[in-house]
């Protein structure tokens, strides 16, 4: 019997597609054959660990299988497994807001009416199915020693003026996301286009300054930290805050004209193996305890109206109020999944950069 089980396990390993890194968390109670919560997530496993451990402490009889993968892989795998009539993850957590909403809109996620649903901000809850769980701004990052005599730009108009005045002194020392390779970079630019009529002047100014493009936050922050770059535009605030806490030369500016805020979205797939476990994990994520862990241990600002103390999101709301522009969790996010519209935006981006 044991040999048969091993053979079946080996066969499954050969037939199931390999995605990302898998980390098992056995049930804390040591219960044999414990029910297993399966999570597909774009959050690096070491960052997610405090949330998983706290969930298991509250649910010691539940094991967790955490699969860390790219945002596109999460979407594609849930669609593929569902369409093939197979079971998929119990909970999906991703920073690709558009792809998560597409899953919900296309019927690949199920409603999860939870006690917190009615109190969740309206912009952060789509039909009790897709929930924004984090509150992460797009910020300017800067090299503090380069701004000892003058303050860094605090608005996009000031950013343009700074690049024009400094000219050759900052050429090649500005960084931002490559919107063709970075989903969050594309999201931020598409929101810029909606919020700021003169956004293409910003892009032109960056092109004139020899802007360098990267697909990750880390690549930009590393260069700001050591002084190779003086400024980074539209950088994800959660990563910037983490770098600033360990690199004293990294400064952060919340743009005062408007600050785009993106969120990581959680949902329970329609074909979840154990949807009850998925809802239980989502409920924990939305609870005061879960949102506090998110803010204090993962150092990612939380959405919850019940988490005020130590919540960066609360501080941002107090500082900027209406200047904060959260990206609503709605089908409007899918506009730029249209390949024609996406291609047009990328083409203009490239044209404006190259004109300089």
Buried (B, 14 or more C-beta within 10 A) or exposed (E): EEEEEEEEEEEEEEEEEEBBEEBEBEBBEEEEEBBBBBBBBBBEBEBBBBBBBBBBEEBEEBBBBBBBBBBEBBBBBBBEBBEEEEBBBBBBBBBBBBBBBBBBBEEBBBBBEBEBBEEBBEBBBBEBBBBBBBBBBBBBBBBBEBBEEEEBBBBBBBBBEBBEEBEEEBEEBBBBBBBEEBBBBBBBBBBBBEBBEEBBBBBBBBBBBBBBBBBBBEBBBBBBBEEEBBBBBBBBBBBBBBBBEEBEBBBBBBBBEBBBBBBBBBBBBBBBBBBEBBBBBBBBBBBEBBBBBBBBBBBBBBBBBEBBEEBBBBEBBEEBEEBBBBBBBBEEBBEBEEEEEBEEBBEBBBEBBEEE
